Amino acid sequence: MRMGKLEKKFVNSKRQAEKNIKIAERLFGEIDPSNVRRVLEVGCGVGMFTSYLAKKYKWDVTGIDLDPEQIKRAKSDHVENEHLRFFEADATELAFEKGEFDMVLSFDVLHHIRCWDRAIAEIGRVLRPKGFYILNDLVFSRLAARISRDLLRNYMGVYAADDIINCLTRNNLKIVHHEERPEVMTLILKYHSLVSQKI
């Protein structure tokens, strides 16, 4: 699902990047990042979070996004960093080798992907054994997911927390850490952060 101008402005804001950085730094405390060298960010937008990871950790970071305008801007805004590369790509059909990445991150993007389960399968494929997948996204309550599936099926990914956990498990991704944050409409949507490791 492509975003409108207002949503693009919001997700590509400095404030949103700072929020993602704060969450990521906290979640990195749940893993051993010493073996991380190659990182993929799914849904990188204009690359602010991607650039931060490459600069701070000296990781080789690849950012992908479905929107060609955002990738074009990411490439022009972050040309100075040799540890960065950006590609226009569909998360459900990644053109990377099996086991190419040590860590994959997706922040606030999975709910934009109608076939989110295919995206998780692809993430599992490109992640090396013992690599980490860190996910932070909006998750429907079980009741809201049941009601919304038919209404929003062609618009966005609709899933409850157990749907995500089951999909991760099916794709050999073991949950290492899971937290829920009621930052939005608590009865309908909550933010969930999950850290999983490829087995």
N, CA, C and O of each residue as an XYZ file, in Angstrom:
796
protein
N       0.839     -1.170      0.000
C       0.000      0.000      0.000
C       0.889      1.240      0.000
O       1.746      1.397      0.870
N       0.687      2.098     -0.956
C       1.459      3.337     -1.029
C       0.832      4.383     -0.115
O      -0.385      4.418      0.067
N       1.672      5.223      0.451
C       1.211      6.238      1.396
C       0.861      7.539      0.692
O       1.386      7.852     -0.376
N      -0.040      8.288      1.317
C      -0.374      9.623      0.851
C       0.676     10.620      1.320
O       1.560     10.273      2.104
N       0.581     11.864      0.838
C       1.577     12.895      1.155
C       1.687     13.171      2.654
O       2.788     13.306      3.189
N       0.547     13.253      3.321
C       0.553     13.561      4.752
C       1.240     12.457      5.558
O       2.052     12.737      6.440
N       0.909     11.211      5.250
C       1.528     10.099      5.971
C       3.027     10.030      5.676
O       3.823      9.754      6.574
N       3.417     10.281      4.419
C       4.845     10.296      4.076
C       5.589     11.341      4.897
O       6.685     11.098      5.401
N       4.966     12.511      5.019
C       5.595     13.587      5.791
C       5.773     13.158      7.244
O       6.815     13.417      7.846
N       4.760     12.503      7.808
C       4.825     12.053      9.197
C       5.898     10.984      9.385
O       6.744     11.116     10.269
N       5.879      9.928      8.570
C       6.817      8.816      8.780
C       8.257      9.198      8.463
O       9.190      8.558      8.948
N       8.445     10.232      7.654
C       9.797     10.678      7.313
C      10.259     11.873      8.139
O      11.260     12.509      7.808
N       9.536     12.180      9.210
C       9.900     13.320     10.054
C      11.074     12.962     10.969
O      11.315     11.795     11.275
N      11.783     13.987     11.387
C      12.893     13.799     12.325
C      12.377     13.200     13.633
O      13.035     12.355     14.240
N      11.213     13.639     14.053
C      10.616     13.128     15.296
C      10.369     11.617     15.214
O      10.643     10.889     16.169
N       9.856     11.150     14.080
C       9.601      9.721     13.904
C      10.917      8.938     13.889
O      11.007      7.861     14.477
N      11.928      9.478     13.219
C      13.243      8.820     13.194
C      13.813      8.719     14.608
O      14.360      7.682     14.983
N      13.688      9.784     15.387
C      14.181      9.767     16.772
C      13.433      8.743     17.618
O      14.028      8.077     18.465
N      12.129      8.618     17.387
C      11.331      7.613     18.110
C      11.823      6.207     17.751
O      12.001      5.367     18.633
N      12.041      5.952     16.462
C      12.523      4.639     16.025
C      13.908      4.335     16.594
O      14.184      3.205     16.998
N      14.771      5.339     16.623
C      16.118      5.156     17.181
C      16.033      4.779     18.657
O      16.723      3.863     19.104
N      15.202      5.470     19.403
C      15.042      5.189     20.839
C      14.543      3.756     21.058
O      15.056      3.044     21.921
N      13.552      3.341     20.284
C      13.015      1.977     20.403
C      14.077      0.959     20.013
O      14.279     -0.032     20.715
N      14.759      1.203     18.893
C      15.786      0.266     18.419
C      16.906      0.109     19.441
O      17.338     -1.008     19.721
N      17.372      1.212     19.993
C      18.459      1.135     20.980
C      18.040      0.300     22.188
O      18.840     -0.466     22.725
N      16.801      0.447     22.608
C      16.303     -0.360     23.726
C      16.253     -1.843     23.340
O      16.648     -2.706     24.124
N      15.768     -2.132     22.131
C      15.644     -3.522     21.690
C      17.003     -4.160     21.407
O      17.154     -5.373     21.551
N      17.994     -3.358     21.006
C      19.342     -3.902     20.804
C      19.901     -4.461     22.106
O      20.801     -5.300     22.082
N      19.380     -4.006     23.239
C      19.784     -4.542     24.529
C      19.344     -5.985     24.738
O      19.825     -6.652     25.654
N      18.439     -6.472     23.899
C      17.934     -7.853     23.998
C      18.766     -8.831     23.169
O      18.534    -10.039     23.224
N      19.732     -8.322     22.403
C      20.526     -9.183     21.517
C      22.016     -8.912     21.738
O      22.399     -7.983     22.448
N      22.835     -9.744     21.113
C      24.276     -9.504     21.081
C      24.610     -8.989     19.682
O      24.721     -9.778     18.744
N      24.771     -7.669     19.534
C      25.014     -7.113     18.200
C      26.463     -7.232     17.724
O      26.800     -6.714     16.659
N      27.330     -7.907     18.496
C      28.747     -7.976     18.126
C      28.983     -8.734     16.819
O      29.983     -8.492     16.144
N      28.090     -9.637     16.456
C      28.240    -10.386     15.201
C      27.449     -9.781     14.050
O      27.346    -10.381     12.981
N      26.898     -8.609     14.263
C      26.107     -7.955     13.216
C      27.032     -7.113     12.342
O      27.786     -6.278     12.841
N      26.964     -7.342     11.040
C      27.726     -6.548     10.067
C      26.825     -6.051      8.937
O      26.929     -4.906      8.496
N      25.930     -6.945      8.475
C      25.072     -6.630      7.322
C      23.626     -6.547      7.788
O      23.073     -7.508      8.322
N      23.020     -5.376      7.577
C      21.676     -5.098      8.089
C      20.768     -4.677      6.944
O      21.183     -3.954      6.039
N      19.525     -5.139      6.995
C      18.493     -4.733      6.036
C      17.394     -4.011      6.793
O      16.871     -4.520      7.784
N      17.045     -2.815      6.318
C      15.865     -2.137      6.853
C      14.772     -2.198      5.803
O      14.939     -1.690      4.694
N      13.655     -2.816      6.150
C      12.492     -2.923      5.270
C      11.600     -1.712      5.529
O      11.206     -1.458      6.667
N      11.283     -0.967      4.470
C      10.468      0.234      4.613
C      11.283      1.398      5.138
O      10.900      2.032      6.122
N      12.395      1.685      4.495
C      13.349      2.689      5.000
C      12.917      4.128      4.763
O      13.507      5.041      5.341
N      11.903      4.361      3.927
C      11.501      5.734      3.642
C      12.650      6.520      3.050
O      13.288      6.065      2.100
N      12.927      7.702      3.601
C      14.008      8.550      3.084
C      15.350      8.265      3.764
O      16.324      8.982      3.534
N      15.404      7.237      4.588
C      16.675      6.717      5.077
C      17.280      7.343      6.320
O      18.465      7.134      6.581
N      16.521      8.099      7.094
C      17.098      8.721      8.299
C      17.533      7.675      9.331
O      18.641      7.747      9.861
N      16.663      6.710      9.614
C      16.973      5.651     10.575
C      18.088      4.766     10.016
O      18.993      4.369     10.751
N      18.027      4.462      8.742
C      19.031      3.642      8.064
C      20.408      4.287      8.195
O      21.390      3.624      8.528
N      20.461      5.581      7.929
C      21.714      6.331      7.999
C      22.278      6.339      9.420
O      23.486      6.196      9.614
N      21.411      6.505     10.401
C      21.837      6.484     11.805
C      22.532      5.162     12.134
O      23.595      5.158     12.755
N      21.936      4.044     11.720
C      22.503      2.726     12.013
C      23.883      2.568     11.391
O      24.800      2.052     12.028
N      24.030      3.012     10.146
C      25.318      2.891      9.454
C      26.385      3.774     10.106
O      27.534      3.358     10.257
N      26.002      4.986     10.488
C      26.970      5.914     11.093
C      27.393      5.461     12.489
O      28.584      5.419     12.800
N      26.421      5.125     13.320
C      26.740      4.795     14.713
C      27.469      3.461     14.846
O      28.454      3.357     15.577
N      26.983      2.441     14.137
C      27.511      1.092     14.336
C      28.509      0.652     13.270
O      29.129     -0.404     13.398
N      28.665      1.451     12.223
C      29.549      1.090     11.099
C      29.124     -0.218     10.436
O      29.944     -0.944      9.874
N      27.829     -0.501     10.515
C      27.279     -1.659      9.819
C      27.092     -1.314      8.347
O      26.937     -0.145      7.993
N      27.106     -2.326      7.495
C      26.720     -2.141      6.095
C      25.208     -2.294      6.052
O      24.683     -3.394      6.224
N      24.516     -1.193      5.824
C      23.057     -1.173      5.937
C      22.429     -0.956      4.565
O      22.789     -0.034      3.833
N      21.486     -1.826      4.243
C      20.704     -1.720      3.016
C      19.296     -1.304      3.397
O      18.668     -1.933      4.248
N      18.803     -0.256      2.776
C      17.429      0.184      2.993
C      16.609     -0.076      1.749
O      17.036      0.233      0.636
N      15.419     -0.650      1.941
C      14.514     -0.858      0.806
C      13.176     -0.192      1.092
O      12.744     -0.081      2.239
N      12.541      0.242      0.028
C      11.206      0.817      0.123
C      10.524      0.616     -1.222
O      11.180      0.582     -2.263
N       9.210      0.483     -1.189
C       8.429      0.292     -2.407
C       8.260      1.592     -3.188
O       7.977      1.566     -4.386
N       8.430      2.712     -2.520
C       8.178      4.023     -3.118
C       9.441      4.576     -3.784
O      10.413      4.885     -3.094
N       9.442      4.705     -5.117
C      10.645      5.186     -5.811
C      11.045      6.612     -5.432
O      12.232      6.940     -5.435
N      10.073      7.458     -5.106
C      10.388      8.838     -4.698
C      11.196      8.857     -3.403
O      12.144      9.629     -3.260
N      10.811      8.003     -2.471
C      11.517      7.975     -1.188
C      12.931      7.423     -1.350
O      13.868      7.909     -0.717
N      13.082      6.412     -2.195
C      14.414      5.849     -2.441
C      15.304      6.882     -3.128
O      16.481      7.013     -2.794
N      14.745      7.605     -4.077
C      15.509      8.652     -4.765
C      16.004      9.693     -3.758
O      17.161     10.112     -3.804
N      15.127     10.099     -2.862
C      15.512     11.085     -1.840
C      16.537     10.502     -0.871
O      17.487     11.185     -0.490
N      16.351      9.243     -0.470
C      17.310      8.596      0.440
C      18.702      8.580     -0.185
O      19.692      8.880      0.482
N      18.769      8.231     -1.457
C      20.068      8.190     -2.145
C      20.712      9.572     -2.206
O      21.921      9.701     -2.012
N      19.919     10.600     -2.472
C      20.495     11.952     -2.579
C      20.832     12.546     -1.214
O      21.788     13.313     -1.099
N      20.066     12.206     -0.177
C      20.315     12.758      1.163
C      21.482     12.095      1.891
O      22.056     12.686      2.806
N      21.835     10.876      1.493
C      22.823     10.112      2.261
C      23.971      9.590      1.399
O      24.450      8.478      1.618
N      24.413     10.375      0.429
C      25.482      9.933     -0.477
C      26.840      9.840      0.215
O      27.734      9.146     -0.270
N      27.003     10.529      1.339
C      28.315     10.610      1.987
C      28.725      9.339      2.720
O      29.884      9.220      3.117
N      27.824      8.393      2.913
C      28.134      7.219      3.729
C      28.329      5.978      2.865
O      27.391      5.503      2.225
N      29.544      5.462      2.854
C      29.876      4.284      2.044
C      29.271      2.990      2.595
O      29.276      1.964      1.915
N      28.755      3.036      3.816
C      28.154      1.846      4.428
C      26.664      1.720      4.111
O      25.993      0.829      4.631
N      26.152      2.596      3.273
C      24.719      2.625      2.959
C      24.451      2.297      1.504
O      25.220      2.660      0.615
N      23.340      1.601      1.277
C      22.826      1.439     -0.088
C      21.308      1.374      0.002
O      20.749      0.870      0.976
N      20.655      1.892     -1.028
C      19.196      1.958     -1.051
C      18.673      1.366     -2.350
O      19.241      1.580     -3.421
N      17.565      0.607     -2.235
C      16.936      0.004     -3.407
C      15.423      0.123     -3.322
O      14.835      0.028     -2.244
N      14.811      0.329     -4.466
C      13.358      0.205     -4.561
C      13.071     -1.289     -4.610
O      13.596     -1.990     -5.475
N      12.252     -1.778     -3.701
C      11.994     -3.218     -3.638
C      10.690     -3.497     -2.917
O      10.240     -2.718     -2.077
N      10.096     -4.625     -3.266
C       8.880     -5.135     -2.645
C       9.292     -6.135     -1.568
O       9.999     -7.099     -1.863
N       8.866     -5.923     -0.342
C       9.254     -6.791      0.775
C       8.769     -8.222      0.612
O       9.292     -9.125      1.265
N       7.780     -8.447     -0.244
C       7.277     -9.812     -0.445
C       8.064    -10.564     -1.517
O       7.834    -11.754     -1.731
N       8.993     -9.877     -2.195
C       9.822    -10.500     -3.239
C      11.216     -9.884     -3.199
O      11.579     -9.107     -4.081
N      11.983    -10.224     -2.196
C      13.311     -9.634     -2.023
C      14.320    -10.270     -2.977
O      14.349    -11.490     -3.144
N      15.140     -9.435     -3.595
C      16.123     -9.903     -4.580
C      17.489    -10.142     -3.936
O      18.522     -9.924     -4.570
N      17.495    -10.584     -2.695
C      18.744    -10.836     -1.990
C      18.943    -12.339     -1.825
O      17.998    -13.123     -1.911
N      20.190    -12.718     -1.587
C      20.532    -14.127     -1.415
C      20.026    -14.652     -0.069
O      19.816    -13.890      0.874
N      19.842    -15.940     -0.008
C      19.475    -16.606      1.241
C      20.591    -16.367      2.264
O      21.769    -16.564      1.965
N      20.211    -15.945      3.461
C      21.180    -15.738      4.536
C      22.114    -14.556      4.345
O      23.192    -14.525      4.939
N      21.727    -13.587      3.532
C      22.611    -12.454      3.217
C      22.784    -11.466      4.375
O      23.793    -10.763      4.437
N      21.816    -11.405      5.288
C      21.852    -10.378      6.335
C      21.959    -10.979      7.734
O      21.449    -12.064      8.013
N      22.644    -10.230      8.607
C      22.787    -10.617     10.012
C      21.608    -10.123     10.841
O      21.278    -10.700     11.878
N      20.978     -9.048     10.372
C      19.837     -8.489     11.088
C      18.920     -7.793     10.087
O      19.379     -7.156      9.139
N      17.613     -7.927     10.318
C      16.601     -7.229      9.523
C      15.731     -6.445     10.494
O      15.355     -6.944     11.555
N      15.415     -5.207     10.116
C      14.540     -4.364     10.929
C      13.366     -3.904     10.086
O      13.524     -3.582      8.909
N      12.189     -3.875     10.693
C      11.027     -3.243     10.047
C      10.259     -2.491     11.129
O       9.723     -3.085     12.064
N      10.222     -1.184     10.978
C       9.562     -0.310     11.949
C       8.404      0.401     11.265
O       8.598      1.151     10.309
N       7.202      0.158     11.766
C       5.989      0.822     11.264
C       5.754      0.597      9.777
O       5.289      1.498      9.079
N       6.070     -0.593      9.291
C       5.883     -0.841      7.858
C       4.994     -2.048      7.575
O       4.289     -2.063      6.566
N       5.013     -3.052      8.435
C       4.316     -4.306      8.142
C       2.823     -4.095      7.913
O       2.227     -4.781      7.082
N       2.213     -3.162      8.632
C       0.772     -2.936      8.463
C       0.446     -2.306      7.106
O      -0.723     -2.235      6.726
N       1.456     -1.853      6.379
C       1.244     -1.328      5.025
C       1.283     -2.435      3.971
O       0.952     -2.197      2.809
N       1.683     -3.632      4.367
C       1.883     -4.727      3.413
C       0.706     -5.689      3.503
O       0.516     -6.368      4.512
N      -0.078     -5.735      2.432
C      -1.266     -6.588      2.431
C      -0.888     -8.051      2.681
O      -1.528     -8.724      3.489
N       0.130     -8.540      2.005
C       0.588     -9.931      2.187
C       1.770     -9.941      3.167
O       2.869    -10.383      2.833
N       1.518     -9.448      4.367
C       2.558     -9.307      5.382
C       3.228    -10.636      5.721
O       4.412    -10.666      6.055
N       2.477    -11.733      5.636
C       3.047    -13.044      5.951
C       4.106    -13.445      4.921
O       5.093    -14.095      5.267
N       3.901    -13.057      3.646
C       4.921    -13.312      2.616
C       6.167    -12.473      2.883
O       7.288    -12.924      2.646
N       5.969    -11.257      3.373
C       7.116    -10.403      3.714
C       7.935    -11.040      4.841
O       9.165    -11.046      4.785
N       7.265    -11.571      5.852
C       7.989    -12.229      6.946
C       8.725    -13.463      6.438
O       9.849    -13.728      6.864
N       8.109    -14.219      5.537
C       8.778    -15.390      4.951
C      10.047    -14.966      4.210
O      11.079    -15.628      4.316
N       9.972    -13.877      3.469
C      11.145    -13.375      2.744
C      12.218    -12.873      3.709
O      13.409    -13.093      3.490
N      11.800    -12.213      4.755
C      12.754    -11.749      5.768
C      13.470    -12.949      6.384
O      14.688    -12.926      6.565
N      12.713    -13.993      6.703
C      13.315    -15.209      7.237
C      14.301    -15.840      6.266
O      15.323    -16.388      6.680
N      13.998    -15.765      4.979
C      14.876    -16.355      3.956
C      16.210    -15.615      3.864
O      17.261    -16.248      3.770
N      16.177    -14.281      3.891
C      17.415    -13.508      3.692
C      18.227    -13.341      4.977
O      19.325    -12.784      4.952
N      17.696    -13.816      6.085
C      18.381    -13.727      7.373
C      19.255    -14.964      7.579
O      18.810    -16.085      7.336
N      20.474    -14.766      8.020
C      21.372    -15.904      8.275
C      20.941    -16.639      9.548
O      20.265    -16.055     10.395
N      21.322    -17.908      9.692
C      21.045    -18.615     10.939
C      21.624    -17.841     12.131
O      22.752    -17.352     12.075
N      20.854    -17.740     13.186
C      21.165    -16.987     14.401
C      21.114    -15.472     14.194
O      21.464    -14.711     15.095
N      20.680    -15.033     13.008
C      20.481    -13.609     12.765
C      19.202    -13.139     13.439
O      18.382    -13.956     13.858
N      19.029    -11.830     13.545
C      17.904    -11.256     14.275
C      16.953    -10.489     13.365
O      17.372     -9.795     12.438
N      15.670    -10.631     13.652
C      14.641     -9.805     13.014
C      13.983     -8.989     14.121
O      13.436     -9.544     15.073
N      14.041     -7.669     13.985
C      13.429     -6.771     14.965
C      12.276     -6.048     14.292
O      12.451     -5.355     13.290
N      11.103     -6.225     14.862
C       9.853     -5.709     14.307
C       9.202     -4.784     15.325
O       9.083     -5.127     16.501
N       8.788     -3.624     14.872
C       8.014     -2.709     15.711
C       6.859     -2.216     14.856
O       7.081     -1.584     13.823
N       5.631     -2.495     15.269
C       4.505     -2.125     14.413
C       3.190     -2.097     15.173
O       3.075     -2.566     16.305
N       2.207     -1.524     14.496
C       0.830     -1.529     14.994
C       0.244     -2.921     14.836
O       0.409     -3.559     13.797
N      -0.435     -3.385     15.865
C      -1.042     -4.711     15.845
C      -2.477     -4.578     16.336
O      -2.744     -3.929     17.347
N      -3.395     -5.202     15.608
C      -4.807     -5.179     15.981
C      -5.049     -6.089     17.180
O      -4.333     -7.070     17.381
N      -6.066     -5.756     17.977
C      -6.528     -6.704     18.989
C      -7.162     -7.875     18.238
O      -7.511     -7.742     17.065
N      -7.310     -9.008     18.899
C      -7.873    -10.200     18.246
C      -9.252     -9.879     17.673
O      -9.522    -10.217     16.520
N     -10.131     -9.239     18.443
C     -11.483     -8.913     17.982
C     -11.439     -7.932     16.813
O     -12.133     -8.125     15.814
N     -10.627     -6.884     16.932
C     -10.528     -5.893     15.850
C      -9.985     -6.524     14.573
O     -10.428     -6.179     13.478
N      -9.035     -7.437     14.699
C      -8.489     -8.122     13.517
C      -9.571     -8.951     12.841
O      -9.686     -8.947     11.615
N     -10.365     -9.661     13.637
C     -11.428    -10.496     13.076
C     -12.443     -9.643     12.314
O     -12.865    -10.007     11.216
N     -12.829     -8.518     12.894
C     -13.818     -7.633     12.265
C     -13.230     -6.930     11.041
O     -13.909     -6.776     10.026
N     -11.984     -6.511     11.134
C     -11.369     -5.675     10.093
C     -10.861     -6.437      8.880
O     -10.679     -5.841      7.818
N     -10.627     -7.738      9.007
C     -10.018     -8.485      7.898
C     -10.766     -8.304      6.585
O     -10.146     -8.016      5.561
N     -12.066     -8.464      6.595
C     -12.831     -8.325      5.354
C     -12.909     -6.877      4.895
O     -12.856     -6.605      3.696
N     -13.034     -5.948      5.831
C     -13.148     -4.535      5.470
C     -11.864     -3.978      4.877
O     -11.903     -3.190      3.931
N     -10.724     -4.385      5.431
C      -9.450     -3.782      5.049
C      -8.545     -4.711      4.248
O      -7.383     -4.384      4.007
N      -9.056     -5.851      3.838
C      -8.245     -6.877      3.190
C      -7.399     -6.344      2.034
O      -6.227     -6.703      1.916
N      -7.967     -5.504      1.190
C      -7.230     -5.010      0.032
C      -6.489     -3.708      0.312
O      -5.858     -3.142     -0.580
N      -6.567     -3.244      1.534
C      -5.973     -1.954      1.867
C      -4.676     -2.089      2.664
O      -3.688     -1.413      2.374
N      -4.685     -2.952      3.653
C      -3.522     -3.037      4.527
C      -3.427     -4.400      5.178
O      -4.366     -5.196      5.138
N      -2.256     -4.658      5.789
C      -2.081     -5.883      6.544
C      -2.892     -5.829      7.821
O      -2.788     -4.871      8.587
N      -3.696     -6.846      8.054
C      -4.515     -6.922      9.263
C      -4.110     -8.191     10.001
O      -4.232     -9.295      9.470
N      -3.630     -8.027     11.222
C      -3.164     -9.162     11.996
C      -3.228     -8.831     13.478
O      -3.176     -7.670     13.884
N      -3.342     -9.883     14.266
C      -3.257     -9.767     15.725
C      -1.875    -10.268     16.142
O      -1.144    -10.831     15.327
N      -1.523    -10.067     17.396
C      -0.191    -10.450     17.877
C       0.084    -11.935     17.661
O       1.183    -12.306     17.247
N      -0.907    -12.790     17.940
C      -0.655    -14.224     17.765
C      -0.491    -14.602     16.298
O       0.185    -15.585     15.994
N      -1.096    -13.841     15.374
C      -0.875    -14.084     13.942
C       0.595    -13.855     13.595
O       1.209    -14.654     12.889
N       1.148    -12.755     14.101
C       2.558    -12.423     13.854
C       3.464    -13.490     14.470
O       4.383    -13.985     13.818
N       3.201    -13.836     15.715
C       4.035    -14.819     16.411
C       3.998    -16.164     15.695
O       5.037    -16.799     15.517
N       2.812    -16.603     15.281
C       2.692    -17.873     14.554
C       3.438    -17.827     13.226
O       4.078    -18.805     12.841
N       3.360    -16.699     12.525
C       4.059    -16.558     11.249
C       5.574    -16.572     11.455
O       6.297    -17.209     10.689
N       6.049    -15.888     12.467
C       7.478    -15.913     12.774
C       7.931    -17.343     13.056
O       8.959    -17.786     12.544
N       7.163    -18.060     13.870
C       7.497    -19.439     14.228
C       7.541    -20.338     12.993
O       8.454    -21.150     12.845
N       6.548    -20.192     12.102
C       6.520    -20.994     10.861
C       7.753    -20.746      9.996
O       8.164    -21.615      9.226
N       8.330    -19.578     10.125
C       9.495    -19.215      9.316
C      10.807    -19.322     10.095
O      11.787    -18.642      9.790
N      10.799    -20.194     11.110
C      11.997    -20.497     11.907
C      12.594    -19.277     12.598
O      13.812    -19.147     12.716
N      11.723    -18.392     13.049
C      12.141    -17.212     13.800
C      11.596    -17.338     15.222
O      10.393    -17.221     15.454
N      12.498    -17.577     16.160
C      12.121    -17.797     17.563
C      12.051    -16.459     18.297
O      12.968    -15.643     18.199
N      10.963    -16.237     19.032
C      10.788    -14.993     19.777
C      11.794    -14.938     20.932
O      11.857    -15.846     21.761
N      12.571    -13.868     20.967
C      13.545    -13.627     22.027
C      12.984    -12.617     23.026
O      13.252    -12.696     24.225
N      12.205    -11.671     22.515
C      11.647    -10.604     23.351
C      10.369    -10.104     22.690
O      10.297     -9.976     21.467
N       9.352     -9.821     23.522
C       8.083     -9.295     23.007
C       7.539     -8.301     24.022
O       7.401     -8.613     25.205
N       7.236     -7.110     23.547
C       6.610     -6.121     24.429
C       5.458     -5.452     23.697
O       5.449     -5.329     22.472
N       4.507     -5.033     24.481
C       3.295     -4.378     23.968
C       3.202     -3.004     24.608
O       3.384     -2.852     25.816
N       2.913     -1.997     23.773
C       2.805     -0.633     24.295
C       1.479     -0.026     23.854
O       1.224      0.094     22.656
N       0.638      0.356     24.799
C      -0.670      0.934     24.444
C      -0.567      2.425     24.115
O      -1.138      3.259     24.817
N       0.159      2.756     23.048
C       0.344      4.161     22.683
C      -0.785      4.707     21.819
O      -0.936      5.920     21.675
N      -1.569      3.813     21.249
C      -2.676      4.257     20.401
C      -3.980      3.700     20.949
O      -4.054      3.359     22.130
N      -4.991      3.605     20.129
C      -6.316      3.152     20.583
C      -6.218      1.764     21.207
O      -6.159      0.760     20.497
N      -6.200      1.713     22.517
C      -5.886      0.500     23.255
C      -6.800     -0.679     22.943
O      -6.326     -1.814     22.887
N      -8.080     -0.450     22.740
C      -8.991     -1.568     22.484
C      -8.872     -2.100     21.061
O      -9.262     -3.236     20.792
N      -8.344     -1.299     20.157
C      -8.276     -1.697     18.753
C      -6.846     -1.979     18.306
O      -6.567     -3.038     17.742
N      -5.952     -1.048     18.553
C      -4.566     -1.145     18.088
C      -3.590     -0.882     19.224
O      -3.834     -0.042     20.089
N      -2.484     -1.612     19.208
C      -1.386     -1.365     20.137
C      -0.088     -1.529     19.359
O      -0.036     -2.228     18.346
N       0.949     -0.878     19.846
C       2.271     -1.115     19.281
C       2.861     -2.359     19.919
O       2.770     -2.557     21.130
N       3.462     -3.186     19.096
C       4.179     -4.361     19.571
C       5.595     -4.297     19.036
O       5.820     -3.949     17.877
N       6.545     -4.634     19.887
C       7.939     -4.775     19.481
C       8.320     -6.221     19.712
O       8.142     -6.755     20.807
N       8.845     -6.852     18.675
C       9.259     -8.247     18.778
C      10.687     -8.389     18.276
O      11.048     -7.851     17.229
N      11.481     -9.109     19.026
C      12.828     -9.471     18.601
C      12.807    -10.977     18.420
O      12.461    -11.716     19.341
N      13.180    -11.431     17.229
C      13.220    -12.871     16.975
C      14.579    -13.243     16.400
O      15.289    -12.412     15.833
N      14.920    -14.524     16.565
C      16.208    -15.017     16.078
C      15.985    -16.217     15.183
O      15.191    -17.101     15.505
N      16.684    -16.249     14.058
C      16.568    -17.354     13.099
C      17.195    -18.606     13.695
O      18.330    -18.580     14.173
N      16.442    -19.701     13.661
C      16.974    -20.966     14.190
C      17.290    -21.923     13.055
O      17.747    -23.040     13.298
